[in-house]
Amino acid sequence: MRRGLLRHGRQLTFAALCLVTSLSARAQLGATLAVESDYRFRGVSLDGPGPSLRASFNYDAPNGCYGGASATRVEPEHGDRYAQVLGYAGCTTPLDVDRLVEAGATYSHFSGDSSYDFAELYVGLLAGRWGARLHFAPDYFGRKVSTLYAEFDAHTVLDENFRLFGHLGVITRISGSGNGESRTRGDLRVGAGWVWRSLDLQLSWVGATEGGPYPAVYGGRRSTFVAGASYSF
């Protein structure tokens, strides 16, 4: 669960995939190195030309709490390149034998221009093959705009190595000026993944509608195929 949060931190492509980790009876500490052809945050590219590299680590405690951080290069506006450091922490508790409830917070810091820094609070409901979350940001990307982001993620396992996954999200501005942009934007991600030992390969299609809360008026491609690979330690 935690690693899904880091990968799309940004964006939770298959949030429930690592639910078993949160149910573990012992603490776990892990790290991941990942590369993607395009770093898409809630459907919108935060990356310039070339692949995006990311390093992350996560800690899962026996009591259901967790935390971690990741670092990756971003380009919110053309020519403005920074390192985004994302930290997160939260806790899960069983609702019944099949589901967990979750609450936590994230904080994103952008080296080189801290005016983009922002925090979010989230709550979620997680099951074996699906997860839903609601995020609240009081100052989204430091632009004096508060937002709500709702997302639903699901996956199905084809065999011990292959899976299909999907993500649907909607972000809406609940206060603040939109600088001429529409109040709401939706995003969709569908794809397939292959896991072998600690290696995870993915190919997905990612798309987003126009407008919606974003740190700048976005003129990039609204949809694309994204290839990614990660290795966990």
Buried (B, 14 or more C-beta within 10 A) or exposed (E): BBBBBBBBBBBBBBBBBBBEBBEEEEEBEBBBEBBBBBBBBBBBBBBBEEBBBBEBBBBBBEEBBBBBBBBBBBBBBEEBBBEBBBBBBBBBEEEEEEBBBBEBBBBBBBEEBEEBBBBBBBBBBBBBBBBBBEBBBBBBBBBEBBBBBEBBBBBEBEEEEEBBBBBBBBBBBBEBEBEEBEEBBBBBBBBBBBBEEEEBBBEBEBBBBEBBBBBEEBEEEBEBEBBBBBEBE
